Amino acid sequence: MKSKEEIIEEMQQVVAQMKLDDIADNPDSEIETFGCDCCGQEKMLAGSIEYNGYRLCNDCVLLAETGFALNRINNIEELINAMEDKRLEGLCNIIKEEENRTNN
């Protein structure tokens, strides 16, 4: 049986490779962005995955896949709910950035 550290390291490698593969398949995916349904931040499309109608950025995919592998979460909604505070913070930052752009 793999240790927790081995599982985490393996997931980091898999998720990083997904991002590289997406960029190789579609170079624009490194430039294109979207609002992550999990963390609420504007992130690059490369390495993102859709789970049950939620699009997660590469960083959140890592959290999700590691959570699944370690049996810490059973479905993506559990991660979405756990990340609510982070998502609200991300949305507030997007609003502040937009206000700054408008005011300058």
Biopython code that builds the backbone (N, CA, C, O; Angstrom):
import numpy as np
from Bio.PDB.StructureBuilder import StructureBuilder

atoms = [
    (1, "MET", "N", (0.838, -1.192, 0.000)),
    (1, "MET", "CA", (0.000, 0.000, 0.000)),
    (1, "MET", "C", (0.885, 1.260, 0.000)),
    (1, "MET", "O", (1.884, 1.328, 0.716)),
    (2, "LYS", "N", (0.505, 2.235, -0.803)),
    (2, "LYS", "CA", (1.286, 3.461, -0.914)),
    (2, "LYS", "C", (1.062, 4.347, 0.310)),
    (2, "LYS", "O", (-0.018, 4.360, 0.900)),
    (3, "SER", "N", (2.098, 5.075, 0.670)),
    (3, "SER", "CA", (1.972, 6.038, 1.768)),
    (3, "SER", "C", (1.212, 7.261, 1.267)),
    (3, "SER", "O", (1.074, 7.476, 0.062)),
    (4, "LYS", "N", (0.727, 8.051, 2.207)),
    (4, "LYS", "CA", (0.019, 9.285, 1.885)),
    (4, "LYS", "C", (0.913, 10.193, 1.032)),
    (4, "LYS", "O", (0.450, 10.790, 0.059)),
    (5, "GLU", "N", (2.192, 10.293, 1.401)),
    (5, "GLU", "CA", (3.133, 11.135, 0.665)),
    (5, "GLU", "C", (3.323, 10.637, -0.769)),
    (5, "GLU", "O", (3.401, 11.437, -1.701)),
    (6, "GLU", "N", (3.398, 9.317, -0.943)),
    (6, "GLU", "CA", (3.560, 8.748, -2.289)),
    (6, "GLU", "C", (2.336, 9.039, -3.151)),
    (6, "GLU", "O", (2.463, 9.363, -4.331)),
    (7, "ILE", "N", (1.162, 8.921, -2.560)),
    (7, "ILE", "CA", (-0.084, 9.211, -3.290)),
    (7, "ILE", "C", (-0.112, 10.678, -3.709)),
    (7, "ILE", "O", (-0.440, 10.996, -4.853)),
    (8, "ILE", "N", (0.232, 11.568, -2.782)),
    (8, "ILE", "CA", (0.223, 13.008, -3.081)),
    (8, "ILE", "C", (1.225, 13.326, -4.188)),
    (8, "ILE", "O", (0.909, 14.074, -5.113)),
    (9, "GLU", "N", (2.427, 12.766, -4.098)),
    (9, "GLU", "CA", (3.457, 13.010, -5.115)),
    (9, "GLU", "C", (3.009, 12.489, -6.483)),
    (9, "GLU", "O", (3.212, 13.146, -7.504)),
    (10, "GLU", "N", (2.404, 11.313, -6.491)),
    (10, "GLU", "CA", (1.921, 10.737, -7.741)),
    (10, "GLU", "C", (0.831, 11.618, -8.356)),
    (10, "GLU", "O", (0.833, 11.855, -9.564)),
    (11, "MET", "N", (-0.089, 12.097, -7.539)),
    (11, "MET", "CA", (-1.175, 12.963, -8.027)),
    (11, "MET", "C", (-0.603, 14.269, -8.573)),
    (11, "MET", "O", (-1.078, 14.772, -9.591)),
    (12, "GLN", "N", (0.421, 14.827, -7.902)),
    (12, "GLN", "CA", (1.040, 16.068, -8.381)),
    (12, "GLN", "C", (1.622, 15.866, -9.775)),
    (12, "GLN", "O", (1.485, 16.729, -10.642)),
    (13, "GLN", "N", (2.269, 14.726, -9.988)),
    (13, "GLN", "CA", (2.865, 14.437, -11.293)),
    (13, "GLN", "C", (1.793, 14.253, -12.363)),
    (13, "GLN", "O", (1.928, 14.766, -13.474)),
    (14, "VAL", "N", (0.734, 13.524, -12.033)),
    (14, "VAL", "CA", (-0.346, 13.264, -12.992)),
    (14, "VAL", "C", (-1.020, 14.572, -13.403)),
    (14, "VAL", "O", (-1.240, 14.818, -14.589)),
    (15, "VAL", "N", (-1.346, 15.407, -12.421)),
    (15, "VAL", "CA", (-2.061, 16.658, -12.691)),
    (15, "VAL", "C", (-1.161, 17.637, -13.454)),
    (15, "VAL", "O", (-1.636, 18.341, -14.346)),
    (16, "ALA", "N", (0.130, 17.690, -13.115)),
    (16, "ALA", "CA", (1.060, 18.553, -13.844)),
    (16, "ALA", "C", (1.169, 18.098, -15.300)),
    (16, "ALA", "O", (1.248, 18.926, -16.207)),
    (17, "GLN", "N", (1.173, 16.788, -15.519)),
    (17, "GLN", "CA", (1.267, 16.251, -16.882)),
    (17, "GLN", "C", (0.002, 16.576, -17.680)),
    (17, "GLN", "O", (0.076, 16.860, -18.876)),
    (18, "MET", "N", (-1.149, 16.533, -17.023)),
    (18, "MET", "CA", (-2.411, 16.879, -17.699)),
    (18, "MET", "C", (-2.332, 18.307, -18.248)),
    (18, "MET", "O", (-2.748, 18.574, -19.375)),
    (19, "LYS", "N", (-1.800, 19.203, -17.445)),
    (19, "LYS", "CA", (-1.672, 20.600, -17.850)),
    (19, "LYS", "C", (-0.743, 20.712, -19.064)),
    (19, "LYS", "O", (-1.062, 21.400, -20.034)),
    (20, "LEU", "N", (0.402, 20.036, -19.005)),
    (20, "LEU", "CA", (1.351, 20.053, -20.127)),
    (20, "LEU", "C", (0.732, 19.458, -21.393)),
    (20, "LEU", "O", (0.930, 19.976, -22.492)),
    (21, "ASP", "N", (-0.020, 18.364, -21.229)),
    (21, "ASP", "CA", (-0.680, 17.731, -22.375)),
    (21, "ASP", "C", (-1.699, 18.668, -23.007)),
    (21, "ASP", "O", (-1.787, 18.764, -24.231)),
    (22, "ASP", "N", (-2.476, 19.366, -22.163)),
    (22, "ASP", "CA", (-3.473, 20.309, -22.685)),
    (22, "ASP", "C", (-2.794, 21.423, -23.486)),
    (22, "ASP", "O", (-3.273, 21.809, -24.553)),
    (23, "ILE", "N", (-1.681, 21.934, -22.966)),
    (23, "ILE", "CA", (-0.964, 23.011, -23.655)),
    (23, "ILE", "C", (-0.393, 22.500, -24.979)),
    (23, "ILE", "O", (-0.413, 23.210, -25.984)),
    (24, "ALA", "N", (0.115, 21.264, -24.975)),
    (24, "ALA", "CA", (0.649, 20.670, -26.212)),
    (24, "ALA", "C", (-0.459, 20.480, -27.245)),
    (24, "ALA", "O", (-0.249, 20.727, -28.433)),
    (25, "ASP", "N", (-1.638, 20.042, -26.798)),
    (25, "ASP", "CA", (-2.773, 19.821, -27.705)),
    (25, "ASP", "C", (-3.383, 21.132, -28.186)),
    (25, "ASP", "O", (-3.810, 21.237, -29.336)),
    (26, "ASN", "N", (-3.424, 22.139, -27.300)),
    (26, "ASN", "CA", (-4.048, 23.418, -27.622)),
    (26, "ASN", "C", (-3.268, 24.527, -26.918)),
    (26, "ASN", "O", (-3.575, 24.868, -25.775)),
    (27, "PRO", "N", (-2.257, 25.094, -27.593)),
    (27, "PRO", "CA", (-1.426, 26.132, -26.965)),
    (27, "PRO", "C", (-2.236, 27.309, -26.396)),
    (27, "PRO", "O", (-1.814, 27.932, -25.422)),
    (28, "ASP", "N", (-3.381, 27.611, -26.991)),
    (28, "ASP", "CA", (-4.210, 28.716, -26.492)),
    (28, "ASP", "C", (-4.749, 28.448, -25.088)),
    (28, "ASP", "O", (-5.114, 29.383, -24.375)),
    (29, "SER", "N", (-4.799, 27.173, -24.685)),
    (29, "SER", "CA", (-5.354, 26.852, -23.366)),
    (29, "SER", "C", (-4.492, 27.411, -22.238)),
    (29, "SER", "O", (-4.945, 27.505, -21.097)),
    (30, "GLU", "N", (-3.253, 27.781, -22.552)),
    (30, "GLU", "CA", (-2.376, 28.394, -21.552)),
    (30, "GLU", "C", (-2.729, 29.870, -21.353)),
    (30, "GLU", "O", (-2.437, 30.456, -20.311)),
    (31, "ILE", "N", (-3.366, 30.460, -22.377)),
    (31, "ILE", "CA", (-3.731, 31.875, -22.349)),
    (31, "ILE", "C", (-5.195, 32.050, -21.934)),
    (31, "ILE", "O", (-5.535, 32.978, -21.201)),
    (32, "GLU", "N", (-6.061, 31.140, -22.417)),
    (32, "GLU", "CA", (-7.489, 31.221, -22.110)),
    (32, "GLU", "C", (-7.708, 30.991, -20.616)),
    (32, "GLU", "O", (-7.072, 30.133, -20.004)),
    (33, "THR", "N", (-8.624, 31.780, -20.042)),
    (33, "THR", "CA", (-8.910, 31.639, -18.612)),
    (33, "THR", "C", (-10.403, 31.422, -18.385)),
    (33, "THR", "O", (-11.226, 31.614, -19.281)),
    (34, "PHE", "N", (-10.721, 31.019, -17.171)),
    (34, "PHE", "CA", (-12.103, 30.809, -16.760)),
    (34, "PHE", "C", (-12.154, 30.983, -15.243)),
    (34, "PHE", "O", (-11.125, 30.938, -14.568)),
    (35, "GLY", "N", (-13.359, 31.180, -14.720)),
    (35, "GLY", "CA", (-13.537, 31.276, -13.269)),
    (35, "GLY", "C", (-13.735, 29.880, -12.699)),
    (35, "GLY", "O", (-14.728, 29.217, -13.001)),
    (36, "CYS", "N", (-12.793, 29.433, -11.877)),
    (36, "CYS", "CA", (-12.873, 28.089, -11.293)),
    (36, "CYS", "C", (-14.084, 28.001, -10.360)),
    (36, "CYS", "O", (-14.281, 28.856, -9.496)),
    (37, "ASP", "N", (-14.887, 26.955, -10.550)),
    (37, "ASP", "CA", (-16.080, 26.759, -9.726)),
    (37, "ASP", "C", (-15.737, 26.330, -8.309)),
    (37, "ASP", "O", (-16.609, 26.310, -7.440)),
    (38, "CYS", "N", (-14.476, 25.986, -8.065)),
    (38, "CYS", "CA", (-14.077, 25.519, -6.738)),
    (38, "CYS", "C", (-13.414, 26.636, -5.930)),
    (38, "CYS", "O", (-13.885, 26.971, -4.843)),
    (39, "CYS", "N", (-12.323, 27.218, -6.450)),
    (39, "CYS", "CA", (-11.603, 28.245, -5.682)),
    (39, "CYS", "C", (-12.086, 29.658, -5.998)),
    (39, "CYS", "O", (-11.792, 30.595, -5.257)),
    (40, "GLY", "N", (-12.828, 29.814, -7.098)),
    (40, "GLY", "CA", (-13.372, 31.129, -7.447)),
    (40, "GLY", "C", (-12.382, 32.057, -8.123)),
    (40, "GLY", "O", (-12.709, 33.212, -8.396)),
    (41, "GLN", "N", (-11.176, 31.574, -8.399)),
    (41, "GLN", "CA", (-10.166, 32.424, -9.016)),
    (41, "GLN", "C", (-10.181, 32.257, -10.531)),
    (41, "GLN", "O", (-10.631, 31.242, -11.060)),
    (42, "GLU", "N", (-9.677, 33.280, -11.210)),
    (42, "GLU", "CA", (-9.529, 33.236, -12.663)),
    (42, "GLU", "C", (-8.265, 32.438, -12.954)),
    (42, "GLU", "O", (-7.170, 32.846, -12.565)),
    (43, "LYS", "N", (-8.408, 31.301, -13.635)),
    (43, "LYS", "CA", (-7.274, 30.402, -13.862)),
    (43, "LYS", "C", (-7.184, 30.015, -15.334)),
    (43, "LYS", "O", (-8.147, 30.162, -16.086)),
    (44, "MET", "N", (-6.008, 29.514, -15.736)),
    (44, "MET", "CA", (-5.831, 29.085, -17.125)),
    (44, "MET", "C", (-6.635, 27.820, -17.388)),
    (44, "MET", "O", (-6.813, 26.982, -16.505)),
    (45, "LEU", "N", (-7.112, 27.701, -18.611)),
    (45, "LEU", "CA", (-7.925, 26.559, -19.017)),
    (45, "LEU", "C", (-7.119, 25.260, -19.017)),
    (45, "LEU", "O", (-7.654, 24.191, -18.723)),
    (46, "ALA", "N", (-5.833, 25.358, -19.349)),
    (46, "ALA", "CA", (-4.974, 24.162, -19.410)),
    (46, "ALA", "C", (-4.979, 23.426, -18.075)),
    (46, "ALA", "O", (-4.783, 24.022, -17.017)),
    (47, "GLY", "N", (-5.205, 22.130, -18.150)),
    (47, "GLY", "CA", (-5.177, 21.301, -16.947)),
    (47, "GLY", "C", (-6.460, 21.301, -16.154)),
    (47, "GLY", "O", (-6.548, 20.634, -15.123)),
    (48, "SER", "N", (-7.465, 22.037, -16.615)),
    (48, "SER", "CA", (-8.743, 22.060, -15.906)),
    (48, "SER", "C", (-9.577, 20.846, -16.311)),
    (48, "SER", "O", (-9.399, 20.279, -17.389)),
    (49, "ILE", "N", (-10.477, 20.469, -15.434)),
    (49, "ILE", "CA", (-11.358, 19.327, -15.702)),
    (49, "ILE", "C", (-12.762, 19.683, -15.224)),
    (49, "ILE", "O", (-12.939, 20.431, -14.262)),
    (50, "GLU", "N", (-13.749, 19.131, -15.917)),
    (50, "GLU", "CA", (-15.133, 19.307, -15.484)),
    (50, "GLU", "C", (-15.587, 18.053, -14.747)),
    (50, "GLU", "O", (-15.467, 16.936, -15.251)),
    (51, "TYR", "N", (-16.106, 18.264, -13.550)),
    (51, "TYR", "CA", (-16.670, 17.191, -12.723)),
    (51, "TYR", "C", (-18.125, 17.537, -12.455)),
    (51, "TYR", "O", (-18.409, 18.582, -11.869)),
    (52, "ASN", "N", (-19.036, 16.698, -12.863)),
    (52, "ASN", "CA", (-20.464, 16.900, -12.572)),
    (52, "ASN", "C", (-20.931, 18.328, -12.834)),
    (52, "ASN", "O", (-21.698, 18.886, -12.049)),
    (53, "GLY", "N", (-20.472, 18.918, -13.932)),
    (53, "GLY", "CA", (-20.906, 20.264, -14.289)),
    (53, "GLY", "C", (-20.102, 21.379, -13.650)),
    (53, "GLY", "O", (-20.366, 22.550, -13.923)),
    (54, "TYR", "N", (-19.125, 21.056, -12.804)),
    (54, "TYR", "CA", (-18.246, 22.055, -12.188)),
    (54, "TYR", "C", (-16.901, 22.017, -12.907)),
    (54, "TYR", "O", (-16.303, 20.950, -13.045)),
    (55, "ARG", "N", (-16.418, 23.178, -13.370)),
    (55, "ARG", "CA", (-15.088, 23.227, -13.990)),
    (55, "ARG", "C", (-14.092, 23.644, -12.919)),
    (55, "ARG", "O", (-14.232, 24.694, -12.292)),
    (56, "LEU", "N", (-13.071, 22.789, -12.719)),
    (56, "LEU", "CA", (-12.044, 23.034, -11.721)),
    (56, "LEU", "C", (-10.713, 23.330, -12.391)),
    (56, "LEU", "O", (-10.343, 22.694, -13.378)),
    (57, "CYS", "N", (-9.995, 24.312, -11.836)),
    (57, "CYS", "CA", (-8.659, 24.636, -12.333)),
    (57, "CYS", "C", (-7.696, 23.509, -11.973)),
    (57, "CYS", "O", (-8.034, 22.616, -11.197)),
    (58, "ASN", "N", (-6.512, 23.560, -12.536)),
    (58, "ASN", "CA", (-5.516, 22.517, -12.316)),
    (58, "ASN", "C", (-5.175, 22.355, -10.834)),
    (58, "ASN", "O", (-4.989, 21.233, -10.362)),
    (59, "ASP", "N", (-5.091, 23.465, -10.099)),
    (59, "ASP", "CA", (-4.784, 23.387, -8.664)),
    (59, "ASP", "C", (-5.897, 22.656, -7.907)),
    (59, "ASP", "O", (-5.623, 21.830, -7.036)),
    (60, "CYS", "N", (-7.137, 22.962, -8.241)),
    (60, "CYS", "CA", (-8.271, 22.313, -7.569)),
    (60, "CYS", "C", (-8.437, 20.866, -8.023)),
    (60, "CYS", "O", (-8.898, 20.024, -7.252)),
    (61, "VAL", "N", (-8.061, 20.569, -9.283)),
    (61, "VAL", "CA", (-8.071, 19.184, -9.753)),
    (61, "VAL", "C", (-7.113, 18.371, -8.872)),
    (61, "VAL", "O", (-7.415, 17.240, -8.490)),
    (62, "LEU", "N", (-5.966, 18.959, -8.558)),
    (62, "LEU", "CA", (-5.009, 18.277, -7.687)),
    (62, "LEU", "C", (-5.635, 17.997, -6.320)),
    (62, "LEU", "O", (-5.505, 16.896, -5.786)),
    (63, "LEU", "N", (-6.309, 18.991, -5.762)),
    (63, "LEU", "CA", (-6.986, 18.790, -4.475)),
    (63, "LEU", "C", (-8.044, 17.693, -4.582)),
    (63, "LEU", "O", (-8.140, 16.827, -3.712)),
    (64, "ALA", "N", (-8.834, 17.735, -5.651)),
    (64, "ALA", "CA", (-9.905, 16.752, -5.828)),
    (64, "ALA", "C", (-9.349, 15.341, -5.987)),
    (64, "ALA", "O", (-9.769, 14.419, -5.287)),
    (65, "GLU", "N", (-8.414, 15.179, -6.899)),
    (65, "GLU", "CA", (-7.872, 13.846, -7.173)),
    (65, "GLU", "C", (-7.132, 13.278, -5.964)),
    (65, "GLU", "O", (-7.206, 12.080, -5.690)),
    (66, "THR", "N", (-6.420, 14.140, -5.246)),
    (66, "THR", "CA", (-5.735, 13.689, -4.027)),
    (66, "THR", "C", (-6.763, 13.311, -2.969)),
    (66, "THR", "O", (-6.603, 12.308, -2.273)),
    (67, "GLY", "N", (-7.817, 14.112, -2.847)),
    (67, "GLY", "CA", (-8.893, 13.810, -1.901)),
    (67, "GLY", "C", (-9.568, 12.482, -2.199)),
    (67, "GLY", "O", (-9.867, 11.707, -1.290)),
    (68, "PHE", "N", (-9.808, 12.223, -3.491)),
    (68, "PHE", "CA", (-10.400, 10.937, -3.888)),
    (68, "PHE", "C", (-9.435, 9.783, -3.580)),
    (68, "PHE", "O", (-9.835, 8.763, -3.019)),
    (69, "ALA", "N", (-8.157, 9.956, -3.954)),
    (69, "ALA", "CA", (-7.165, 8.893, -3.771)),
    (69, "ALA", "C", (-6.954, 8.555, -2.294)),
    (69, "ALA", "O", (-6.698, 7.403, -1.942)),
    (70, "LEU", "N", (-7.065, 9.570, -1.436)),
    (70, "LEU", "CA", (-6.864, 9.358, 0.006)),
    (70, "LEU", "C", (-8.177, 9.055, 0.733)),
    (70, "LEU", "O", (-8.208, 8.939, 1.958)),
    (71, "ASN", "N", (-9.265, 8.929, -0.043)),
    (71, "ASN", "CA", (-10.595, 8.678, 0.528)),
    (71, "ASN", "C", (-11.019, 9.748, 1.532)),
    (71, "ASN", "O", (-11.681, 9.453, 2.527)),
    (72, "ARG", "N", (-10.626, 10.996, 1.256)),
    (72, "ARG", "CA", (-11.017, 12.121, 2.118)),
    (72, "ARG", "C", (-12.324, 12.747, 1.642)),
    (72, "ARG", "O", (-13.074, 13.325, 2.428)),
    (73, "ILE", "N", (-12.581, 12.621, 0.336)),
    (73, "ILE", "CA", (-13.851, 13.108, -0.217)),
    (73, "ILE", "C", (-14.452, 12.008, -1.083)),
    (73, "ILE", "O", (-13.735, 11.208, -1.683)),
    (74, "ASN", "N", (-15.771, 11.985, -1.135)),
    (74, "ASN", "CA", (-16.482, 10.980, -1.925)),
    (74, "ASN", "C", (-17.008, 11.535, -3.240)),
    (74, "ASN", "O", (-17.211, 10.791, -4.200)),
    (75, "ASN", "N", (-17.227, 12.851, -3.279)),
    (75, "ASN", "CA", (-17.722, 13.465, -4.515)),
    (75, "ASN", "C", (-17.224, 14.901, -4.594)),
    (75, "ASN", "O", (-16.758, 15.467, -3.605)),
    (76, "ILE", "N", (-17.329, 15.469, -5.763)),
    (76, "ILE", "CA", (-16.780, 16.800, -6.006)),
    (76, "ILE", "C", (-17.513, 17.867, -5.199)),
    (76, "ILE", "O", (-16.923, 18.888, -4.843)),
    (77, "GLU", "N", (-18.784, 17.641, -4.911)),
    (77, "GLU", "CA", (-19.551, 18.614, -4.138)),
    (77, "GLU", "C", (-18.957, 18.815, -2.741)),
    (77, "GLU", "O", (-19.019, 19.917, -2.196)),
    (78, "GLU", "N", (-18.385, 17.765, -2.164)),
    (78, "GLU", "CA", (-17.751, 17.901, -0.843)),
    (78, "GLU", "C", (-16.589, 18.889, -0.909)),
    (78, "GLU", "O", (-16.418, 19.704, -0.003)),
    (79, "LEU", "N", (-15.788, 18.822, -1.976)),
    (79, "LEU", "CA", (-14.675, 19.760, -2.131)),
    (79, "LEU", "C", (-15.199, 21.164, -2.395)),
    (79, "LEU", "O", (-14.702, 22.131, -1.818)),
    (80, "ILE", "N", (-16.188, 21.283, -3.254)),
    (80, "ILE", "CA", (-16.786, 22.595, -3.557)),
    (80, "ILE", "C", (-17.275, 23.249, -2.259)),
    (80, "ILE", "O", (-17.017, 24.429, -2.022)),
    (81, "ASN", "N", (-17.974, 22.489, -1.429)),
    (81, "ASN", "CA", (-18.486, 23.020, -0.163)),
    (81, "ASN", "C", (-17.358, 23.400, 0.781)),
    (81, "ASN", "O", (-17.431, 24.427, 1.455)),
    (82, "ALA", "N", (-16.310, 22.576, 0.834)),
    (82, "ALA", "CA", (-15.172, 22.850, 1.721)),
    (82, "ALA", "C", (-14.416, 24.104, 1.279)),
    (82, "ALA", "O", (-13.783, 24.770, 2.098)),
    (83, "MET", "N", (-14.482, 24.424, -0.003)),
    (83, "MET", "CA", (-13.742, 25.564, -0.556)),
    (83, "MET", "C", (-14.569, 26.850, -0.607)),
    (83, "MET", "O", (-14.138, 27.833, -1.211)),
    (84, "GLU", "N", (-15.728, 26.856, 0.006)),
    (84, "GLU", "CA", (-16.620, 28.012, -0.096)),
    (84, "GLU", "C", (-15.952, 29.321, 0.318)),
    (84, "GLU", "O", (-16.079, 30.321, -0.388)),
    (85, "ASP", "N", (-15.241, 29.333, 1.449)),
    (85, "ASP", "CA", (-14.580, 30.561, 1.903)),
    (85, "ASP", "C", (-13.530, 31.026, 0.905)),
    (85, "ASP", "O", (-13.426, 32.219, 0.623)),
    (86, "LYS", "N", (-12.756, 30.095, 0.373)),
    (86, "LYS", "CA", (-11.714, 30.414, -0.611)),
    (86, "LYS", "C", (-12.363, 30.986, -1.875)),
    (86, "LYS", "O", (-11.848, 31.936, -2.465)),
    (87, "ARG", "N", (-13.486, 30.408, -2.285)),
    (87, "ARG", "CA", (-14.187, 30.860, -3.489)),
    (87, "ARG", "C", (-14.698, 32.285, -3.297)),
    (87, "ARG", "O", (-14.570, 33.113, -4.199)),
    (88, "LEU", "N", (-15.271, 32.575, -2.138)),
    (88, "LEU", "CA", (-15.769, 33.927, -1.869)),
    (88, "LEU", "C", (-14.628, 34.938, -1.882)),
    (88, "LEU", "O", (-14.769, 36.048, -2.395)),
    (89, "GLU", "N", (-13.501, 34.538, -1.311)),
    (89, "GLU", "CA", (-12.314, 35.400, -1.311)),
    (89, "GLU", "C", (-11.867, 35.669, -2.750)),
    (89, "GLU", "O", (-11.526, 36.801, -3.097)),
    (90, "GLY", "N", (-11.869, 34.633, -3.579)),
    (90, "GLY", "CA", (-11.486, 34.771, -4.980)),
    (90, "GLY", "C", (-12.423, 35.703, -5.729)),
    (90, "GLY", "O", (-11.978, 36.531, -6.524)),
    (91, "LEU", "N", (-13.722, 35.571, -5.475)),
    (91, "LEU", "CA", (-14.701, 36.444, -6.136)),
    (91, "LEU", "C", (-14.515, 37.891, -5.707)),
    (91, "LEU", "O", (-14.618, 38.803, -6.528)),
    (92, "CYS", "N", (-14.243, 38.105, -4.430)),
    (92, "CYS", "CA", (-13.996, 39.467, -3.937)),
    (92, "CYS", "C", (-12.774, 40.072, -4.610)),
    (92, "CYS", "O", (-12.777, 41.252, -4.961)),
    (93, "ASN", "N", (-11.725, 39.269, -4.791)),
    (93, "ASN", "CA", (-10.508, 39.759, -5.457)),
    (93, "ASN", "C", (-10.783, 40.125, -6.906)),
    (93, "ASN", "O", (-10.257, 41.121, -7.402)),
    (94, "ILE", "N", (-11.603, 39.328, -7.595)),
    (94, "ILE", "CA", (-11.952, 39.621, -8.992)),
    (94, "ILE", "C", (-12.706, 40.951, -9.058)),
    (94, "ILE", "O", (-12.443, 41.774, -9.935)),
    (95, "ILE", "N", (-13.639, 41.158, -8.135)),
    (95, "ILE", "CA", (-14.417, 42.407, -8.105)),
    (95, "ILE", "C", (-13.502, 43.593, -7.846)),
    (95, "ILE", "O", (-13.622, 44.628, -8.501)),
    (96, "LYS", "N", (-12.579, 43.446, -6.885)),
    (96, "LYS", "CA", (-11.638, 44.536, -6.567)),
    (96, "LYS", "C", (-10.759, 44.863, -7.768)),
    (96, "LYS", "O", (-10.533, 46.035, -8.069)),
    (97, "GLU", "N", (-10.261, 43.837, -8.457)),
    (97, "GLU", "CA", (-9.417, 44.057, -9.633)),
    (97, "GLU", "C", (-10.196, 44.791, -10.718)),
    (97, "GLU", "O", (-9.668, 45.688, -11.375)),
    (98, "GLU", "N", (-11.452, 44.403, -10.901)),
    (98, "GLU", "CA", (-12.295, 45.041, -11.910)),
    (98, "GLU", "C", (-12.537, 46.500, -11.558)),
    (98, "GLU", "O", (-12.505, 47.363, -12.436)),
    (99, "GLU", "N", (-12.780, 46.789, -10.272)),
    (99, "GLU", "CA", (-12.979, 48.175, -9.831)),
    (99, "GLU", "C", (-11.718, 49.002, -10.066)),
    (99, "GLU", "O", (-11.793, 50.149, -10.506)),
    (100, "ASN", "N", (-10.565, 48.416, -9.774)),
    (100, "ASN", "CA", (-9.304, 49.122, -9.987)),
    (100, "ASN", "C", (-9.083, 49.450, -11.458)),
    (100, "ASN", "O", (-8.613, 50.536, -11.796)),
    (101, "ARG", "N", (-9.425, 48.502, -12.334)),
    (101, "ARG", "CA", (-9.272, 48.731, -13.774)),
    (101, "ARG", "C", (-10.217, 49.841, -14.236)),
    (101, "ARG", "O", (-9.844, 50.680, -15.056)),
    (102, "THR", "N", (-11.441, 49.842, -13.705)),
    (102, "THR", "CA", (-12.441, 50.826, -14.082)),
    (102, "THR", "C", (-12.054, 52.238, -13.594)),
    (102, "THR", "O", (-12.269, 53.237, -14.281)),
    (103, "ASN", "N", (-11.484, 52.279, -12.394)),
    (103, "ASN", "CA", (-11.138, 53.575, -11.800)),
    (103, "ASN", "C", (-9.844, 54.159, -12.365)),
    (103, "ASN", "O", (-9.596, 55.353, -12.195)),
    (104, "ASN", "N", (-9.031, 53.373, -13.018)),
    (104, "ASN", "CA", (-7.752, 53.884, -13.541)),
    (104, "ASN", "C", (-7.823, 54.306, -14.964)),
    (104, "ASN", "O", (-6.823, 54.752, -15.526)),
]
sb = StructureBuilder()
sb.init_structure("model")
sb.init_model(0)
sb.init_chain("A")
sb.init_seg("    ")
for serial, (resi, resn, name, xyz) in enumerate(atoms, 1):
    if name == "N":
        sb.init_residue(resn, " ", resi, " ")
    sb.init_atom(name, np.array(xyz, "f"), 0.0, 1.0, " ", f" {name:<3s}", serial, name[0])
structure = sb.get_structure()
